[in-house]
Amino acid sequence: MPLDSKIPAGPLADKWDRHKFELKLVNPANKRKFNIIVVGTGLAGGSAAASLAELGYNVKNFCIQDTPRRAHSIAAQGGINASKNYQNDGDSTWRLFYDTVKGGDFRAREANVYRLAQVSGNIIDQCVAQGVPFAREYGGTLANRSFGGAQVSRTFYARGQTGQQLLLGAYSALSRQIAAGKVTMYPRREMLDLVVAGNRARGIVVRNLISGQIEKHAADAVVLCTGGYGNVFFLSTNAMASNVTAAYRAHKRGAFFANPCYTQIHPTCIPVHGTYQSKLTLMSESLRNDGRVWVPKKAGDTRPPSQIPESERSYYLEEKYPSFGNLVPRDVASRNAKEQCDAGRGVGDTGLAVYLDFADAIRRDGRDVIAKKYGNLFEMYEKIVADDPYETPMMIYPAVHYTMGGLWVDYNLMSNLDGLFVLGEANFSDHGANRLGASALMQGLADGYFVLPYTIGGYLAQVTPGEIDTDNAAFDQTAATAKKRIEHLLAVDGKRTVDDFHRQLGLIMWDYCGMARNDAGLEKAIGLIKELRGEFWENVTVPGSAGDFNQSLERAGRVADFLEFAELMVKDALHRKESCGGHFNEGHQTEENEAKRDDENFCYVAAWEHTGIDSEPALHKESLEFENVKLTQRSYK
Ligand SMILES: Cc1cc2nc3c(=O)[nH]c(=O)nc-3n(C[C@H](O)[C@H](O)[C@H](O)COP(=O)(O)OP(=O)(O)OC[C@H]3O[C@@H](n4cnc5c(N)ncnc54)[C@H](O)[C@@H]3O)c2cc1C
């Protein structure tokens, strides 16, 4: 099937304005005839649901949590990018666009990224108008700090709680629409399947997580904003409920999954402590504004950091990348940390950590200034590690954090299935092979506040409202499939817990499809995943029943999907015989161990079509055309 990205013609800077004008409009009086389902209430879903309702559409909004405010977006710490150039340090729409395309290792669509940079400033205005308490300078103007992969300060922040504050902004807009009757909120619902009829998305099937009841919901369009799938690795910085189920079930119904192997491993996380752990904690990238990364020069040096003199320390990022120093992009910083630890220079009990040291910054700016910027992050670190980062360097190590892959969407954010739109981390769209820090919040809010409200109108203007309701046979068939799967999970009645399977899957993914990959390891992983999946369906134990609140059952469904999806990730990684961004294949590296792309053969988006669990997925390629940016070997030196 040919993939039409629907990128508008014309000069890059004019494409979005022109497209907005050319899109068909839905007359205000007709908007109330359309029903739209939005799944997810994070920054993407919350902003989309509120904006669509404000426009006059009827919205049904679903989430797993007991309230929209508990979506994973609330965990975002460091900030949100926008090219306002408040610092007068040379920022511009063009620079944000360029940094993002380069940061993604030239594997993103130029037109999407340019639009993202164009609307970035509007997001900040919108959030300020909602009352989001961004950090301010003494004189009252909005403050900025720097994030990786940029030499300007363009990151707006609210201490280490940016996601929480932005989500409260979106939630207040959403609450207004709930009160106005334009949004009906369905918390504690898990989407189990997409209803497709006549190659169009027509609705969803959900499980009421309190009563266990299976419900059917019809609409004129379905918008998935269900977040990322980093939890396929078991250990990640994502919220426990983050999952791939909604996106993967849509994939099984025909939506293409793009670039699933592009995973972001964040360099600044608290290292793994032991096998009892089920979660990893991010220490925000913002810390690398002031913290200096180092390891002892001598391998196997076990002295405490205070006893290692300056001359025996290696500030390896500053030495290797003098232009960007500690603020190189995440993929580069993570790979370098791994390289140091692999060479025996890692620190801490496991040797799988490097130091992040604030001593110089505290000497320079004083403890109070550092506490103002990062106080809550320092407290969090101390609570978890029982070490005071004001006195002794933090220890950090890379951890799974974000997934650049997602459902394939065109310029309008519509998947290859008519009527199915995908926003935020759940789509693949703007970050290529590596996302720059503080760009996920920007993308989620751009999608929800400023892109979808236009593009969905272009689609709805061409369809008849309410054509199909839940009486249609497709709803019964889809609901029956969901019920059968639940019954199957409960009937296995085996011996191993869901978490036990999940942990083993995570280890396979980390060992063979993690920070570094190679062909032999990836091939081995495919076999191991298949084997584990086979055992899961014979030996998993899921206590409780279907007609009740049952978190084991919820998790079992999600892990069952991860066990299928993981294989697709590995196959995608195996087919991409190059290294780029978060996909580092050891067989494809430069002499200096940097990712070596193959632009001649792999300058495309890999969009996979599901053809059955036991058959090979079909690959569809969307060629990436770079008309405005020259493809180069990425350098941060
Ligand atoms: C610790 C941490 C810190 C971060 N800090 C930053 C930062 O400083 N800056 C930045 O730009 N990015 C940051 N990120 C990334 C960013 O937070 C996420 O990419 C972004 O918030 C994702 O938003 P979203 O709306 O796409 O999805 P989410 O916020 O993950 O929301 C998903 C929603 O979908 C719902 N859902 C999921 N599956 C289903 C289902 N099957 N049925 C029904 N509902 C479902 C959930 O209930 C939830 O409401 C951070 C990420 C982490 C993990």
The ligand as an ORCA input file, in Angstrom:
! r2SCAN-3c Opt
* xyz 0 1
  C      10.129     10.777     34.179
  C       9.885     11.474     32.868
  C      10.198     12.814     32.723
  C       9.989     13.472     31.518
  N      10.316     14.791     31.404
  C      10.097     15.426     30.224
  C      10.403     16.805     30.081
  O      10.873     17.455     31.004
  N      10.150     17.394     28.902
  C       9.634     16.706     27.832
  O       9.421     17.302     26.792
  N       9.307     15.406     27.971
  C       9.527     14.751     29.111
  N       9.206     13.424     29.225
  C       8.447     12.768     28.139
  C       6.980     13.180     28.223
  O       6.588     13.263     29.571
  C       6.056     12.209     27.512
  O       6.545     11.885     26.261
  C       4.675     12.846     27.343
  O       4.202     13.340     28.566
  C       3.693     11.867     26.745
  O       2.430     12.494     26.719
  P       1.209     11.796     26.021
  O       0.050     12.691     26.213
  O       1.567     11.402     24.634
  O       0.988     10.428     26.826
  P       0.803     10.125     28.402
  O       1.028     11.283     29.254
  O       1.593      8.890     28.641
  O      -0.722      9.794     28.522
  C      -1.261      8.586     28.069
  C      -2.734      8.580     28.367
  O      -3.331      7.496     27.685
  C      -4.107      6.726     28.585
  N      -4.065      5.340     28.096
  C      -2.993      4.613     27.743
  N      -3.395      3.411     27.277
  C      -4.732      3.403     27.356
  C      -5.717      2.439     27.041
  N      -5.430      1.257     26.518
  N      -7.010      2.765     27.278
  C      -7.362      3.980     27.793
  N      -6.460      4.927     28.096
  C      -5.171      4.631     27.876
  C      -3.473      6.912     29.929
  O      -4.413      6.652     30.914
  C      -3.078      8.392     29.835
  O      -4.200      9.174     30.144
  C       9.442     12.752     30.426
  C       9.134     11.407     30.559
  C       9.374     10.757     31.762
  C       9.112      9.298     31.853
*
